[in-house]
């Protein structure tokens, strides 16, 4: 088994992680849950903890960026520039 390079990001299962850009928001959230569980329950080294933490931060930032993009698209859909997601049904 090849040794992991320090710059390799680890997934929650200890394997090399996908980049956040290759994942859906749901996959990112699942990966974050796995990272949290691994850090809380497993005996891991400080170095592994740090790599998991860095990957978690990357996932959170990527989720925030994706949510911001969707929010901007929703706002563009409103003709009058309002922030209402759905028009009032009166």
Buried (B, 14 or more C-beta within 10 A) or exposed (E): EEEBEEEEBBBBEBEEBBEBEEBEBEEBBBBBEBBEEBBEEEEBEEEBBEBBEEBBEBBBEBBEEBEEEEEEEEEEEEEEEEEEEEEEEE
